[in-house]
Amino acid sequence: MQTVLEHLEGTAALAGQFALPFGGDEQARLAGMLHDIGKYSEAFQSRLQGSSCTVDHSTAGAQEAFRLRQPEAAFAIAGHHSGLPDGGSSTDRSERPTLFGRLKKAVEPCEAWSREVQPSLSSAKRPAQIAPDNLSEAFYTRMLYSCLVDADFLDTEAFMREEPAPRGGYAPLSDLFQKLRQHIAPWLTPSNALNRKRCEILQRCLDAGRERPAGLYTLTVPTGGGKTVSSLAFALAHAVAHNLSRVIYVIPYTSIIDQTADTFRSILGDENVLEHHSGADYFASDDAVDAALYRKSLATENWDAPVIVTTAVQFFESLYSNRPSRCRKLHNIANSVVIFDEAQTLPIHSLLPCVEAIGQLVQSYRVTAVLCTATQPALQPLFAQLAPRLSMQELCPDTQSLYDFFHRTTLCQAGALSEEALASRLNAQPQTLCVVNRRSTAQKLYAMLEAEGRYCLTTLLCPADRKRLLNEIRARLLDGKPCRVVSTSLIEAGVDVDFPAAWREEAGLDSILQTAGRCNREGLRPAAESLVTIFRLEGQRAPAMIRPNVDSTRNVLSHFADPASPQAIEAYFSFYRTLKGDDALDQKGILDAFRRGYQGCALPFATVAEQFHLIDSPTVTLYLSLQESQPLIAQLQAGRPSRALYRKLGQYAVQIYPSHLQALLDAGAAELLDGASYRLTDPSLYDRNTGLSLEVDTGNALLI
């Protein structure tokens, strides 16, 4: 039987260890010693003896921490099970769930805790580098909270298990760096100009990793320059040189995360790379659990692996969350190298909160951050505003010469085209890519293409089918077979394909250039013959959400002879942000909610967590009744849900808008599955080559 004191001391020791990299160890130890002192109460002891009463065991510790003038610890303790609360105000009554409300709540006095615990408490100081403003205070409180909840869980886990959980035991980063050096060694004697330039970029990143101090960097490398491996090289070299703990690779979309993770696994070994996103599955089967997969499953809880590959949604929403499960890993972001791949995709509506979070990590938590992209989004003015102590530096400063070398396509404009005229031009090219703005357009154009080698890629396809089709596309391109692909923007960011020609419906300049990155990717054809054609469809306006992007692109096209040049890209992002206005960069007012309070509430952790969503689209999960998914759906219907099951099912799901769902429900083609997600009951509405139909015949519904 573990005593309360043993648990407090074990938690305090771990929490202090976790907070040491950013100097929060004293306050973390104090939070650990106080977090469960409410368990000394007679009511809680009665519960241990079988009483069914509910006991609040966290308020007592929060009150004591506040009495000791440790408000950050008070927040962490108050929320270590239920989530960080809003601060509230001094006028809040005791029944309010805010911190100030909890501070007024009556708790049972207990002499035992003061005899055992109080003598061990000493004054704890906040780290000197934490700025005295509400944003920095909130960020630090969340980091302290992360240390406490992870330590609390791990200490309990160690006591409850008969044998230690399979955590840790990874290769040190120095060994992983050596694996990388062995992998790239054959590249360092390149046989052609393209590979020589790639090796030059790679060597610069290796040198910069060893020589540059911790800080904020950009890596602006044109598509085809090998930035994925080069950025990993910088990260590992830098982590080893500065004694950092891990490398975290943040990727915008789950549709491209597998490709990067596969690359890293091939270099570093599968056991050292952790994918953390909705599609990652770390359970071998329901009956037998593979030990290596189980270790990875545990690592998703607190990111204790050496190399993490995750999504921007997982990363930033965790940093603004208030829940123990989401915040538990945050302390392991400290003392790391964080690479933000395709940095231009950070959503405009949350751009300021994202920049603020990166600035906080670099300034106060021993993080080196790298914004990695072919189209750098010109964020220096925002960092100067929010993190004035930072200076952004480019790892490969000769951006113009790199652009000149990797210039492999020619942008041209076709003006307005009908869908029929566009399809005719696509059919005239044996291999071509066409990227459009709407899923419905993609499906219509697909139907007009010659049957052999035609493909349609949209988010109306489930992840399993998208992967299958992309593999077929790559094989046909390599074999020189007919291959005509109509896709939405999901193919643009980081998908490794190489077409001789490409078409792009009017969009933001960054999107157009990302499409261009799928054309003549290996530079095997002259740039003048590798055309990327911009067009607009007759009778259609750009979707409302990207009209400012289109207007900004038109502005650049009217002022720059070469819209793909670095100068044009910088002008595009600057004009675009001006067009949107400052308020659009933080639509939910996340930063102001912490700076000024929210409706009279100081440090509104719970409120902000509800409001901050990186992808602000009200989509619903629809599971498909496919051969592979039927057994999984049956498990869910039988009342056996699990995190592993949902991850597996995610490979056979599409995200749809409420109006689309309602049409399916009205047609009797879908049904509620588990209270939050739905199942497609009419299999004829899903085609494994084109995805879920957008046309639903509601006349088939049976009205009762």
GULUM-596857 format. One record per residue: x, y, z of N, C-alpha, C in turn; residue in one letter. Coordinates in steps of 0.1 Angstrom, whole numbers, plus 5000, padded with zeros to 4 digits. Example, Ala and Ser with C-alpha at 12.3 -4.5 7.8 and 13.67 -1.06 7.14 Angstrom:
BEGIN
513249435078512349555078513249675078A512849785071513749895071512950005079S
END
This chain:
BEGIN
500849885000500050005000500950125000M500750214990501550334989500850444999Q501650505007501150605016500950735008T500150825013500050955007501351035006V502151025017503351095017504351035006L504350905005505250844995504850894981E503550904978503050944965503451094963H503251174973503651314972505151334969L505951254976507351274974507751214961E507151104956507551054943507151144932G505951204933505451294923506251424923T506651474935507451594936508751574929A509451464932510751434926510651434911A509651364905509551364891509251494885L508251564891507851694886509051794886A509851794896511051874896512051844886G512151714883513051674873512551714859Q511251714857510751744844510851904841F510751974852510752124851512252184851A513152094853514552144855515052214842L514752164830515352234818514952384816P513752424822513352564821513352634835F514052574844514252634857513052644866G512052554863510852554872510752444882G511952384885512052274893511552294908D511852414913511452444927509852444928E509252524919507752534920507152394916Q507752324907507152194903507252094915A508352094923508452014934507452054945R507252184947506252224956504852184952L504552194939503252154934503052004937A504051924934504051784937503751744951G504351824960504251794975502851834980M502151924973500851974978499651924970L499851854959498751834950497751744956H498051654964497151554970496951564985D497251674991497151685006495751665010I494751695001493351665005493051525008G493951435004493751295007494051255022K494551355029494751335043493451345051Y492451405044491151425051490451295055S489651305066488951185070487951135060E487351235052486351195042487051105031A488251145027488951075017489450935022F489850935035490250805041489050715042Q487950765045486650685045486350625031S486650705021486350665008487250545004R488550545009489450435007488950315014L488150325024487650215032486350165026Q485850225015484650175008483550275008G483650385013482550485013482350534998S481150554994480850594981480850744979S481150824989481150974988482151024978C481851134972482751204963483551304971T484851304969485751394977486551474968V486551604970487451694963488751704970D489751634965491051624972492151724966H491751804956492751894950492652044955S491452084960491252224964492152254976T492352164986493152194997494552234993A495152154984496552184980496552324972G495552354964495552474957495452594967A494652574977494552684987495852704994Q496552594998497852615005498852674996E498952634983499852694974499652844972A498352884972498053024970498453104983F498253034995498653105007500153125008R500853035001502353045000502753134989L501853204983502053304972502753224960R502153114957502553034945501353014936Q500853124929499653114921499753014910P500952994903501052904892500852764897E501452734909501252594915499852574919A499152684924497752674928496852634916A497152694904496352664892496652514888F497852474888498252334884497552234894A497652264907497052164916495552154915I494952274913493452274912492952194900A493752194890493252134877493952004874G494651934883495451824880494651704876H493351704879492451594874491451654864H490851764868489651814860490051914849S491251964849491652054839491952194845G492852264839493152404844491952484844L491552544855490352624855490552774850P489552844847489652984846490053044859D490753154859491153224871489953284878G489053344871487953414877488353544883G487553584893487853714899487653704914S488153794922488053794936486653794942S485653834933484253834937483553704936T484253604929483653474927483253404940D482053344940481653264952482253124952R482153064963482852934965482252824956S481052834951480452734942480952754928E481652864925482152884911483352794908R483452734896484552644893485852714890P485952844891487152914889488152894900T489352934898490352924908489953004921L489553134918489153214929487953154937F487053094930485953024936486452904945G487352834939487952714947488652764959R489252874959490052924970489152964982L487852984979486853024989486152894994K486352784988485652664991486052615005K485152565013485452515026486052375024A487252345031487852215030488052165044V488052035046488251975059489651995064E489752055076491152075081491751935086P493051925084493651795088495051825093C495351775105496651805111497651715105E497351595100498351495096499151555085A498551615075499351665064500351775068W499951855077500851965082502051905089S501851795096502951735103503951665093R503351595083504251515074504751605063E503951695057504351765045504951905047V504251975056504652115057506052145061Q506752065069508152095072509052085059P508552005049509351995037509252105027S508252195030507952305020508952415022L509452475012510352585013509852685002S510352805002510052904992510552854979S509652884969510052844955509952964946A510952974938510953094929510653064915K509953154908509653134894510953164886R511153094875512353114867512553254862P513753304863513953444860513653484846A513653394836513453434822511953444819Q511053404828509653424825509253564827I508753624816508453774816507253794825A507153914832506053944841504853994834P504353914824503053954817502153834817D500853864814499853754816500053644806N500553674793500753564783501853474788L502953534793504053454797503753374810S502953434819502453374831501553254827E500653274818499753164814500553044808A501553074799502352974793503152894803F503752964812504552904822503652814832Y502452864835501552784843501152654837T500952664824500552544816501752444816R502952494815504152404815504352344829M504152414839504252364853503152254855L501952284850500852194850501252064843Y501852074832502351954824503251864833S504151934839505151854848504351784859C503451854865502651784876501851674872L501051684861500151584857500951454852V502051484845502851364840503451294852D504051374861504651314873503651234881A502451294883501351224891500951094884D500851094871500450974864501550864865F502750904863503850814862504150754876L504050834887504250774900503150674903D501950704900500850614902500950484894T501350504881501550394873502650294878E503750354883504850274888504350194900A503550254909503050174921502050074917F501150104908500050014905500449884897M501449904888501849794880502849694887R502649574884503549464890504949474885E505049524872506349544866506349674859E507549734857507549874851506949874837P506249984834505749994820506850014810A506749964798507849974788508050114783P508450204791508750344787510250364786R510650464777512050494776512850384769G514150384771514950284765515350314751G515150444747515450474733516950504731Y517450494718518850524715519050674718A520250714723520550854725520650924712P520351054712520451134700521751134693L522851114701524151104695524250974686S523550864690523550744682522650774669D521550844671520750874659521450964649L522251054655522951144646523951064638F524550964644525550874637524850794626Q523550744629522850674619522550764607K522250894610521950984599523251004590L524351014597525651034590525950914581R525750794586525950674578524950674566Q523750714568522750714557523150814546H523650934550523951034540525351014534I526150934540527550924535527750894520A526850804514527050784500526650904491P525850994497525451114489526551214488W527551214496528551324497529551314486L529351224476530151224464529151224452T528451334450527351344441527851334426P527051284418527351254404526851354394S525951454399525451554390525251684397N524951784390524851924395523651934406A522551864403521451874412521751814425L522451694425522751634438523851704445N524751774437525851854444525151974451R524152034446523452144452522752094465K522051974464521451914475522451884486R523551834483524551804493525151934499C525252044491525652164496524652224507E523352214504522352254514522452164526I522652034524522751944536523951974544L525052004538526252034546526152164554Q525452264548525252384555524352364567R523352274566522452254577523252174588C524152084584524952014594525852104601L526552194594527452294600526652394609D525552434604524752534612524252464625A523852334624523452264636524452264647G525752244643526852234653527252374658R527152474649527852604652526852714657E525652704652524652814656524152794670R523852904677523352894690521852864689P521252834701519852804701519052934697A517952914691517253034686516153004676G515753104668514653094659515353104645L515053014636515653004623514552974612Y514953014600514152974588515052884580T514452794573515152714563514252724550L514752814541513952834529514652764517T514152654513514752574503513652534493V513952564480512952534470512652384469P511452354464511052214463512052134455T512452014460513451934453514851954459G514952044468516252074474516651984486G515751894489516051794500515951854514G514951944516514852004529514451914540K513751804537513251714548514451654555T515451594547516551534553517551644559V517651754551518551864556518051914569S516751934571516251984583516451894595S516251764592516551654602518051664606L518951684596520351684598520651804608A520051924605520252034614519852004628F518651944629518051924642518851824650A519351714644520151614652521451674656L522151744646523451804649523251904660A522251984659522052094669521652034683H520851934683520451864696521651804703A522551744695523751684701524751794706V524851894698525852004702525352074714A524052094716523552174727522852094738H523051954737522551874748521051884750N520351884738518951884739518351744739L517051734742516451604745515851534734S515251604724514551544713514351634701R513851574690513551644678512051624676V511351734674509851734671509651794657I509051714649508751754635507251784634Y506851904631505451944631505051964616V504051884612503551874598502151924597I501751994587500352054587499251954585P499451844577498351764573498651614576Y497651544580497851394582498051324569T497651394557497751334544499251314540S500151394546501551384542502451334553I501951314565502751284576503451144575I502751044569503250914567504550914559D504551004548505751004540506951054547Q506851154556507951204563508351104574T507451044581507750944591508450824585A508050784573508650674567510150704564D510350824559511750864557512650864569T512050914580512850914593513050774598F512050694597512150554602513250484594R513350504581514350434573515750474577S515850604582517150654586517550614600I516550634609516850624624516450494630L515650414623515050294629513650324634G512850224631511350244635511150264650D511950204658511750214673512050344678E512750434671513150564676512250684671N511250654662510450754657508950734661V508450834667507050824672506150914663L505150854657504050934650502950954660E502551084661501451104670500351194662H499351124658498251184651497151094650H495951134645494751054646494850914638S495750914628495850794620496850694625G497650724635498750634640498050524649A498450404646497850284653499050204659D499050194673500150124679499749994686Y498649934682498249804687498149704676F498849594678498949484668497649424666A496849384677495549324676494849344689S493649304689492849314702493249214712D493849104708494148994717495648994721D496549034712497949034716498549174713A499249224723499849354722501349344720V501849394709503249394706503949494716D505049454722505749534732506249664726A506849654714507349774708506249874705A505149824700503949914697503349974710L503349884720502749934733503650054738Y504950034737505850144742505550274734R505250264721504950384713503550444718K502650354721501350394726501550474738S502350434748502550504760503350634757L504150634747504950754744504050864738A502950834732502050934727501451014739T501450964751500851034763501751144767E503151124766503951234772505251264763N505251214751506351244741507751224747W507951114753509351084758510251024748D509851004736510650944725511651054720A512651004713513751104708513251184696P512451124687512051194675510451174674V509851294674508351294673507951354660I507051284653506451344641504951364644V504451484643503151514647502551614638T501251654641500551744632500551884639T500351984631500252124637499052134646A497952064643496752064651497152004665V497751894665498151824678499051914686Q500051974679501052054686500452184692F499852264684499352394689498152384698F497252294694496052284703496452234717E497452154718497952104731498452224739S499152314732499852424739498752524744L497552524739496452614744495352534750Y495652404753494652324760494652344775S493652294782493652294797493452154802N493452054793493151914798494451844802R494351754812495551684816496051594804P495151524797495651434787496351514775S495951634772496551704761497851774766R497851824779498951904784500051824789C499851694792500851614798502151614791R502151624778503451614771504151744769K503551854773504151984770505552004775L505851954787507151974793508251914785H507851814777508851744769509151814755N508351924753508752014742509852104746I510052134758511152214763512452134760A513552214758514852144756514852064743N514152114733514052034720514352124708S514552054697514552124684513152094678V512452204674511152184667511152244653V510852154644510852184630509452204625I509052324620507752344615507752334600F507352214595507352194581506252264574D506452304561505452384554504852494562E505752584567505352684577504352784571A504252794558503352884552501852844554Q501652714558500252664560499652704574T500452764583499852804595498652894592L497452854598496252924594496153074598P495753154589495753294592494853334604I493753264606492853304617493453274631H494553194632495253174645496753194644S497153284634498553304632499253364644L498553464650499253534662499353434674L498353364677498653264688499753164685P499853124672500853024669502253094670C502353214665503653284666503953314681V503053354689503253374703503753244710E503153134706503553004712505052974709A505352984696506752964691507753054699I507353184700508153284706508453244721G507353204728507453164742508453044743Q508252944735509152824736510552854734L510852944724512252974721512853064732V512153164736512653264746512853204760Q511953114764511953074778512152924781S512152834770512052694773513152614766Y514252674762515352614756514952534743R514052594735513652534722514352614711V514852534702515252594689514252564678T513652664672512552644662513052674648A512652604639512952624625511652624616V511452734609510352744600510852704586L510352584582510952514570509952514559C510252574547509352574536510052624524T509452604512509852664500509352804498A508252834505507652964503507453024517T508553094522508653144535507553254538Q506753244548505553334550505853464556P507153514556507553644561506953684574A507253604584506753624598507553714607L508653764602509553844610508853964617Q507954034610507254144617506454094628P505853984627504953934638505853884650L506953824647507853784658508453914665F508754014657509254144662508254204672A506954184668505854244677505654164689Q505654024688505353944700506553894707L507653874701508853824708510053914704A510054034708511154124703512554084707P512753994717514053954720514653854710R513853804701514253704691514653774678L515653714672516053754658515953634649S515253644638515153524630516253524620M516953404618518053394609517853274600Q518253294587518153194577519253094577E519052964577520152864577520852854563L520152884553520752894539520453024533C521353124537520953264534520953304519P521553224510521553264496520253214489D519153264494517853224489517753244474T518153364470518053394455518753294446Q519953264450520753174441520153034442S519652994453518952864454517752864445L516952974445515852984437516252974422Y517253044418517753044404518152904400D518752834409519252694406518052594404F517152604414516052504414514852554405F515052654398513952704389513652604378H512552524379512352414370511052424363R510252524365508952534359508752674354T507752694345507352824340505852844343T505552954350504152984352503553054340L502353014336501653084326500153094329C499453174322498053194325497153164313Q496053084316495153044305493853124306A493653214316492453284317491253194321G490053234316488853154319488653034310A488352924316488052804308486752734313L486052674304484952594309485452464314S484652384321485152254326485452164315E484652174304484852084292486152124285E486452254284487652294277488852254285A488752264298489852224307490052074306L489051994307489151844305489751814292A489451884281490051854268491551874268S491951984275493352014275494151904284R493451864295494151764303494251634295L493251594288493251474280494351474269N494751594265495751604255497151584260A497251574273498551554279498551414286Q499451324282499451184288499651184303P500451274308500651274323500551424327Q499551454336499351584340498651594354T498851694361498251714374497351844373L496151834378495251954378494751964393C495052084399494652114413493552214412V492352184418491252274419490852304433V489952394434489552444448488452374454N487652304446486452244452486452084449R485952014459485951864457484951834446R483851904445482851874435483451894421S484251994420484952024407485851904403T486551854413487451744411486751624406A485551594412484851474408484251494394Q483751614390483251634377484351624366K485451684369486551674359487051534357L487151454368487551314367486651244358Y485351264358484351194349484551224335A485251344332485451384318486751334313M487651274321488951234317488851094310L489851064301489950934296490150834307E489550714306489450624317490750564321A491650544311492950484315493850584323E494250544335495150624342494550754348G493250764350492750884356492550864371R492750974379492650964393492051094399Y491351074410490751184417491151184431C491751284436492251284450491551404458L490751364468490151464476489951414490T489551494499489351444513488051364514T487251354503486151264503486551114501L487851094499488350964500488950934514L488750814519489350784532490850774531C491550794542493050784541493550664535P492950544538493450414532493450424517A492350474511492250484497493150584491D493350694498494250804493495650744492R496050674502497450614502497550514490K496550434488496550334477496650404464R495850504462495850574449497150644446L497750704457499050774455500150684451L500150564457501150464453500950424438N499650404434499450374420499950494411E499650614415500050734407501550734405I502250714416503750714416504250614406R503650494407504150384399503950414384A502750464380502450504366503350614361R503650714369504550814365505950764362L506350674371507650614369507750524357L506650454354506650364342506350434329D506050564330505650644318504250614312G503450554320502050524316501150644317K500050654310499150764312498750784326P498750904331498450934345497951074345C496651094346495951224347495351234361R495751334369495251344382494551474385V493351464390492651584394492551584409V493051684416493151684430492751814436S492351814449492251934456493651964462T493752064471495052114475495752014484S495151904487495751804496497051744490L497251754477498451704471499551794471I499351924475500352024473501452024483E501152004496502152024506502951894509A504051884503504951774506504751644500G503751624492503451494485504451474474V505251364475506351344466505851274453D505451364443505151314429505851414419V505951364407506751444397505951434383D505251534380504551544367505251634357F505151604344505751684334504951814332P503751824336502951944335501951954346A501452074349500552094360499552214357A498352204362497352304361496952344375W496652474377496252514390495152624389R493952594395492852694395493352804404E492952924401493353044409493253024424E494253064431494353044445495453134451A495853114463496953184468498253154461G499153244461500453224454501153104460L501153094473501852984480501252844475D499952834473499352714468499752684454S499752794446500152774432501652724431I502452784439503852734439504052594445L503152564454503252424459502852324448Q501852364440501452284428502652274419T503352384417504452384408505552294413A505652274426506552184432506352034429G505152004423504851864419505151854404R505651954397505951944383507451954381C508051864373509451864370510251864383N509751794392510351794406511851754406R512251664397513651614397514451694386E513851794380514651874370515151804358G514351694354514851614342514451684329L513551784329513051844317513451994318R513552064307513752214307512652284313P512952394321511952474328510952534318A511452574306510552634296509452534291A509752404292508752314287507952254298E508252284311507452234322506552344327S505352344321504452454323503452424335L503352524343502252524353501252634350V500152594345499152684340498052724350T497952854352496952914361495652944353I494552904358493252924351492152954361F491053004356489853014364488752954356R487752904364486652834357485552924354L484952924342483953004338482752994347E482153104351480953104359481153074374G482353064378482653024392483553134399Q483153174411484053254419484853174428R485953214432486753144442485953124455A486153014462485453004475485753124484P484753164492484853284500486153284509A486453164514487553164524488953194517M489053174504490353204497490353324488I489253394488489153514479490253614482R490553644495491753734498493053674492P493253544493494453484487494453504472N493353494465493253514450493553654447V492953744455493253894452494753924454D495353864464496753894467497653834456S497253714451497953664439497853744427T496653794424496553884413497354014414R497454064426498354184429499754154425N500254034430501653994427501853974412V500953904406501053884391501154014383L500454114388500454244381501754324383S502554294394503754374397505054294395H505054164394506254094393506254004380F507354024372507553944360507653794364A508353764375508553634379507853614393D506553574393505853564406506353454415P507253364411507853264419509153304426A509553434424510853474430510653504445S511653494453511553524467510953654470P511253754462510753894465509253894463Q508753824452507353814450506553744461A507253634466506553554477506453644489I507553714493507453804504506353914502E506253964490505254074487503854014489A503753884484502353824485501953814500Y502753754508502353734522502153874529F502953964526502754104533501454164528S501154154515499954214510498754144515F498854004516497753924521497353964535Y498353974544498054004558497554144559R497954234551497454374551495954374546T495654294536494354284531493354224541L493854124549493054054559492854144571K493854224575493854314586494254244599G494754314609495354264621494354174629D493054214629492054134637491953994631D492153974618491953844612493053744617A494153794622495253704626495053634640L493953674646493653614659492153624661D491353554652489953584651489253554665Q489653464672488953434685489453514697K490453604694490953694705491653614716G492353514712493053424722494053504730I494853584723495953654731495353764740L494353834735493753944743493053884755D492553754753491853694765492753674776A494053644773495053634784495553774788F495753864779496353994782495454074791R494154074787493154164794492154094802R492153954802491153884808489953864799G489053774802487853744794486653754803Y485853864799484553894807484853894822Q485953964825486253984839487053864845G487353764837488053644842489553654839C490353644849491853644847492253504843A493253504834493853374830492853274827L492053294816490853204813491353074806P491952984813492552864807491352784800F490352754808489252664803488552724791A488252854792487552924781488352924768T489652954769490452964757490652824751V490752724760490852584754489652544746A488452594750487252564742487252644729E487852754729487752844717488852824707Q490052774711491152764702491152634694F490952644681490952534672491752574660H492752504657493652534645492852524632L492052414631491252394619489852424624I489352544621488052584626486852544616D486652414614485652374605484752274613S483452284613482652204620482352074613P483351984611483151864604482751754613T482151644607481651534615482351404608V482651314617483251184612482251094607T482451044594481550944588482450824585L482150704592482850584589482150514577Y483050454569482550384557482450234560L481450174554481150034555481949954544S483249944546484049874537484449734542L484949654534485349514538486249524550Q487249614549488249624560487649684573E486749764571486249844583485049774590S484349684584483149624590483449554603Q484549474605484849414618485049524629P485649634625485949744634484649814639L483849834629482549904632481749814641I481749684639481049584647481549594662A482849614664483349624677482749744684Q482749854676482149984682480749964685L479949904676478549884679478349784691Q479249694693479149604705479549664718A479849794717480149864730481549844735G482549824725483949804729484849904723R484550034726485350144720486750144727P487750194720489050214726489850314717S490850364722491650464714492250384702R492650264704493250184693492250164682A491050134686489950104677489650234668L489550344675489250474667490450504658Y491650474662492750504653492650414640R492350284642492150194631491050244622K489950274628488750324620489050454613L489950534618490250654611490750634597G491350524594491750494580490650474571Q489450454576488250424568487150524571Y487550654573486550764576486850884567A485750954565485851084559485251194568V485751314567485251424575484251504566Q483051524570482051594561481451704569I480851804562480151914568478751874572Y478251944582476951914587475851904577P475851994567474851994556474851864548S476151824545476251694538475751574547H476051584559475551474568474051474569L473451594570472051604571471351544558Q471951574546471451514534471451364534A472551304539472651164541471651104550L471451174561470451124571469051134566L468751244558467451254552467151154542D468251104535468151004525468150864531A468250854544468350724551469650654547G470750724544471950664539473050674550A472750724562473650724573472950704586A473650664596473050644609474050684620E473550724631474350764643475050634648L476350644651477050524655477450524670L478050634675478450624689478250754696D477350834691477050964698477751084692G478851064686479651174680479951144665A479851024661480250994647479150904641S479250894628478150824620478750724611Y477850634606478250534597477450544584R478150534572477450534559476750394557L475450394556474650274554474350234540T474650334531474350304517475750304510D476350184508477650164502477750214488P476650234481476650284467477150424466S477050494477477450644477478950664479L479750554481481150564482481850484471Y482650554463483450494453484950504457D485550384457486950384462487950454453R487550504442488350584433488050724433N486850764437486550914437486050954450T485650864460485250904473483750914475G483350984485481950994489481251084479L480051044475479351124466478751254473S478851364466478251484471476851504467L476351414458474951424454474151314461E473251354469472451254477470951274473V470351164469468951164466468051154478D467551264483466751264495465451204493T465051174481463751124479463550974483G464750914486464650774491464350754505N464250864513464050854527462650804530A462550724540461250674545460850764556L459750844554459250934564458150854573L458450854586457450784594456850884604I
END
